[in-house]
Amino acid sequence: MNRTRAARIVAPTAAAALILGLAALIAAHQSGAAPAADGATTPAVGWVNHPVPMPSVRAPRNPGIAVCTSGDLSVRMQGRGLIQYGIYAYTYTARNTSGHACYVSGRPSARVAGRLVAAAPNVLDVTAGVLAPGASATFAVTQSPRAACTPAVSRHGVLRTSAVTPRFGIGARPAVAARGGTILTSRCNKTGVTQIGLTPAAPRSDALSPLVIRLQAPARARAGQVLRFTVQITNPTRSAIRLAPCPDYQVGISSARAAAYRLNCSAPVLRAGQSRVYDMRYAVPAGTPAGLAKIGWFLLNSTRDGAGGVVTITR
């Protein structure tokens, strides 16, 4: 798992450890200053309102080989768990058991308890590509709670669920049953299936990739208001790193849209071993649902280096 993906789905326990590790930074930020390497304090670099376009992702193209179908693939449940706030995922591998490479793309058709399920977002961040013989692609069946739904429970207060084996159709071939596990469903679950694809290859490092980024955000943020927080960028190397050209960054929370801005590069050089704190702002959309959410801040460099944490949205 690359650093960007790990930061994006950082667990609450990991976020708590991050916050504890930044106790000194919290105190400094509350006083409007940041700790310097020599123990002195320096003012945080101010936020600049310089929006930039969100980066677009180019979809891979089929090089001209046959598309993978159910007849080429053996589907097995790989794991299950909470993949982001409010979304539980059953992940599957689809191994190419044929003797030829095929092109994996699109979204499997999925039937759970005989019903066709809807499309779900690409929470696994997979992409289309060539699947060699013996290699595996990935997709997931996701579940999220239906709003204003009271689940059925037994006399003893146990949630009433049904264990079912889903069937998947990939390409033009008939559906196949997955091996290795069943899905628990209830009337208050909203079920979907993600696209099928490969984990993207790790990008090549660039001049900004060595930077270490830490995020410090308040525990709570109100929907419809501006969340103010800080990021600390550290150069752990023995050489200076120039922020030139001035990099862009992306900021967002898991339950609302993201935004992209240009960094304030009024001080364009990070000396060897130097840390610098930047004030940040994010306008939490008014319609953001209340509850726990994940916040992420990422440089828009080749390796998408960044940090994440958790915040409770209130209304």
N, C-alpha and C positions, 0 to 999 in steps of 0.2 A: 504494500500500500504506500503510495507516495505521500510526501509531507503535506501537500495541499489537501488530499482526500482525508488524511488523518486529522488535520485541523478542522475540516468541515464537519466531521461527525464526532468531534471530541466529546467524550462522556462527561457527565456532571462531576464525577470524581476526579477526572483529570483536570477539569477546569478549576475545581476547588484547590487542587495542588498548585496550579499555576497562580491563583490568587494569593495563596499563602506565601508562595515564593517571591511575590512582589510586594510584600508588606511595606518595605522601605519606600518603594515607588509610590504606593498609595498615599502614605503620609506626605511625601514630597509634593505629589500632585494636588492634594488638598490645600497645601500652602502656596500653590502656584509655581512651584519650582521642581526641578528634576535633579537627582543625584548625579554628580559627575564622577569620573573614574578616580580622581584624587580626593574624593570626600567632599568637595565643594558642591554648590548647587548652581545650576544654570537654568535660565527660563526655558520653558517648552516652546518649540517652534509653533507659531500660530497657524490655524487652519486657513486655507484660502478656498474661496468658492469658485473653483475652476472645473466645472463638469466636463467630461469627455464621453464620447460614445462608448457604449458597452461593447466589448470585443465579440465578434461573431465567430462561430465555429464552422469550418468547412467540412461538409460531409464527404467521406471517402467515396471514391468511384469504383465500380466493379471493373476489374481489369479484363473482363470478357470470359469468365469461367462460369460454370453452372451454379445457380443459387442452391444453398443447402435446403433440404427438405426433411420431413420426418423420417423418411426411409434411410437417410444418411446418418441420423443422429440417435444416440441413446441418452435419454433424459433421466437425471437422478437429482433428488433433493440434496443440497450441499450443507445447508444450515438454516437457522432461523433466529430472529431477534429484532429488537428495536433498532431501526437504521437511522432514524431521525425523529425529532419530537412528533408524536402523534401518528407515526407510520411504523407498523410492524411488517417485516418482510420475510418471506420464505424464499431463499435463494436456490437456484437450480443451475446445474451444469448440463450442457448438451455436447456430448463427445462425438466427434466425427469417427464413426465406425466403418466408414466406407474405405475403399482403397484409393480414393482420389480427393484432391482438394476441392472445396466448394466455398462460395461466397456467402457469409452469414450477415443478414441485415433484416430490418423491419421488426415487426412485433408478432410474436406467436399468438394464435387464437387460443384461448383458454376457457375451458368449461369446468365450473365448480358446482357440484351437486346438480349437474345437467344444465346449468345456466351459463350462457356466454358472459364473460366478465368484461368490464370496460378497460380502456387504455389508462395506464398509470404513468407518471413522470419517470424520467430516466434517472432514478435515484442511485443507480450503480455506476453512472458515468461511463457506460460501455459505448463502443463505437463499432460501426460495420467494418468488415475486413475479411481477408482470406483465411479460412480455417483448414489447416493441414490435417492429413489423416492422423488420428490419435489425439489431436488437440481438442480443447474444449472452449465453447462459448458460454456466456452467462446471461441469465435473466432472472426476474423475480416476480412472485405474486405478492402484492402488497395489501394490507388491510388498515383501514382507518375508521374511527368511530363515526357513526351517523349522528348528525345534530338532532337534538330533541328526541332521542330514542331511549326508551327504558328497556334494558335487556331482561329477558325472562330468566328467573332464578327458581331453584327448587325450594322445597319447604325448609331446607337447611341453609338457604342463602347461597347455594352454589350456582354459578352462572351456567345456564343451559347452552351447550354447544353441540355441534355435530362434527365428527371426524370424517372427512371425505378425501378421496384421492382424485386430484385434478387430472384432466386430460388436455394435452396440448397438440395443436396442429401447427406445423412449421412448413412453410412453402405450400405446394399443391398436394402433398400427400395426406392420407388420413391421419387423424389424431392418434397420439400414443400416450399411454399412461406413464406417469413418472414413478420411478422406484425410490425407495428409501425414506418414506415418511408420508404422513397425511396432514391435511390442513384442518384446523379447528375453525368453524364458522358459527356465527349467531346472527339473529335478525338485525342486530345493531352494527354489524360490520359492513363497511363499504369495501368491496374487493376489486382489485385491478391487476393488470399484467404489464410489466415494463417491456421495452424493446430488448431484443437479443443482440449480443455483440461481444466484442473482445475488449479486454482492458487495454487502454492506449499505452503505447510504448513510452517509457520514461523520457521526457524531453532532455535535450542537451543543456548543460549548465551555461550560464552567461556571467557577465561581470558582477551582477547583483545577487547571484545564487548563494554565495557564502554568507550573506547577511542573516542575522538571527533576529527574529521579530517576536515581540511579546505585546499582548493586548491587555489593557486594564479598563474595564467598564463597570459602571454602577450595577448593583444587584437588580435594580428595577428601572423600567422605562415606561412612560405613558404613551399609549397610542395617540397619534395626532400631534405629538410634540417632538422636539429635537433632542436626541440622545447625544450627550457630550461624553467623550471618552478619550483615552490616549493610547498611542502605540509607541513602544520603545524599539528603535532600530540600532543594532549593535554590529560593529565590524570586528569579528573575532580574529581576523587575519593579521599578518605582520606587515601588510602593505596598505596604503590608503586606497579607498574605493571612491570613485567619483560618481555622483548622481547625475550623470550627463550621458545622453539627454535626460532631462528630468523625467522620472518614471511616473506612470499612471498607477492607480490602485482601485480595487473594487471593495465595496463594503456593503453588508446586508445582513439580514436575519432570516432564519429558516422559514418563518411564517409570513414573509413579505418580500417585495421586490428588492433587488439590489441596485446600487448606483455606482458610478465610476467617476473618479476625479483625478486631477493632476496634483502631485505632491508639492508642498512648498519647499522649493529648492533654493531658498535664499542663502543657505550655507551648503554649497554643492559638494563638499568633500567630507568624508568620514575618515578620520585618521585611524591608523592601526590601533585596535583595542578600544576605540571610542564608541560611546553610546549616546544617542540623541533621542529625546522624547518629542513627539508631535501631538499637538491637540487635534482632535477629530470631531466631526459632527455627522450625524445621520438622522434624517427626518423620518421618524417612524410613521408609516401611513396611518391615517385615521381609522381605516377599517381593519387594522391588524387585530386578530383575535387575542383575547387575554390568555395568559398561561406562560409556561416555560418555553423559551426559544433559544436557538443557538445563534450567536453573532460571529461573523467572520470578517477578517480584513486581510486582503491579499494584494501583493504587488502584481501588476500585470506584466511581469517579465516572463521569460521562457519557462521557468520552473514554478511559477505562481506561488512564490514563497509568502507565507503569512502565518496568522495565528487565529485561534478561535476561543470562545468562552460561552457562558450561558447567561441569560438575562430573563427576568420575569416581566412580561408585558402586562400592564394594568390599563384599565379604562376609566 
